[in-house]
Each structure stands twice: as C-alpha cells, then as structure tokens.
C-alpha cells in the first residue's frame, strides 16, 4: 500500500498506519480521507493482517482534525468517502480492531478519529478537544454520539458546548482513553498491545467486533451520524459558519451574529 498523505507498514500480522502531514499537524483534507478509506478497505481484505495501530507523524499531533485552510480554499474536487472522517467515523463493517496511539493533539476530527478506534492509548502529552463550536462547526463526524456514549451525556455536553481542551490524565479519568503512557514509550506500548491481540483468536475478535458494530447500529448510532451530516449541511448555510472558518484562516476572533 503506497499513499501520499499516510504511511503504512506491515509488521507480521500488524498494520502500522501513520497520518503523515506533520507540517499541518496531520490535519485531514478530502484526498487524505479517501486514502485512509482505501487503507482500511485493504486492511479489512488482507487475511494476514489482524490488527492495526494508527498514529500521527511527528511529536506534536495525532491529528488536528479537519484541514480548515483547505476547506476555506474550496478543497479538492474529489468526492469524500462515505465511510466518514479518516475513513472510519461512519464505518460499521470493519471487524478488525484498530488501536489509536495518540501522540499529541487530537482535536475535532482528530479526537473523533481516536474515538472511532477500538482501543485508545495516549501519550502523557496528548490533548483532546471537540472545539468545532469555536469555529462555527460542531462535532459531526461521530463525536456527539461516541463521546456521549463513552463518558456520559452531561460530561460530553460540557466539553462539546464549550470546546474546551483536556489533558491525557483527565481523559483517562473521564473514560475516553484506555491507557496513558510516557511519551517516549507510547509506540512501544501500542505495538505491545497489538501483539497481545495477535495472541488470541482473530476469528473470535472479529466476531466480537461484528456484534459490537451491530449493537451500535441497532442503538441508532449510524442513523444519528447520518443525521449529523444533514445538520452540518444546514449549518454551513449560516453566516456564523462562514465567519468561523474565515476568522480561523485570518487568525482573528470571530464575530458571531447568531444567524
């Protein structure tokens, strides 16, 4: 598998995937979404790959989420994958586990990408937020659904309505990461966890995740995420949406008008 915006490496039965745009904190644009969707398709189809580890290039960011500068500039002419942010947030047919190794900032869609994984290991330096409301968006790539499910509705609402950032220790306490490790040990711990998963039956793990995926769908998650996409289309028509993106690009405080 060869890509422009991500790197992949096979290590036995483990696939290591690195989001590789460190110059923009691994922010994701349409072409990168589509590369990642193709990567997960290939991962699903490869019988010799049992588990994946997902991380970000560099020491500063897992991924900063949506590439707002690309959005403001009109972005790619390509159509975005139907499987959602990073090819994961709307995918309910992948039966192999993915471990997120969050090595820095996981903001907006970056946090949603981590939440779309099965196990989340964080560096002690990691930071998490769904700050979309600060730039006129909301967490439409499964953040509303997954964060409220993992940490409870009240705690999730406070985070999403304020857009505040939490550190790794608070994330662990709240229940939105699985483990926290010293920064220089994170990747070794992620690979150790992946190797642990390779010692159990891959067929049984797939069966377990198949039921977990079905449970999420029966619980209305897929429909709610689809509804989020409808709402973001309506939000994109507002003056506040346009102002938020423009203010971000111009590095100034937005002037909201509530319409």
Secondary structure, DSSP 8 states (H G I E B T S, - for coil): ---SSEEEEEETTEEEEEE--GGGTT-B-HHHHHHHHHHHHHHHH-TT--EEEEEESSSSEEE--B-HHHHHTT--SS---TT-GGGTTT-----SEEEEEE-SEEETHHHHHHHTSSEEEEETT-EEE--GGGGT---TTTHHHHHHHHH-HHHHHHHHHH---EEHHHHHHHTS-SEEE-GGGHHHHHHHHHHHHTTS-HHHHHHHHHHHHHHHHHTTHHHHHHHHHHHHHHHTTSHHHHHHHHHHHHTS-------
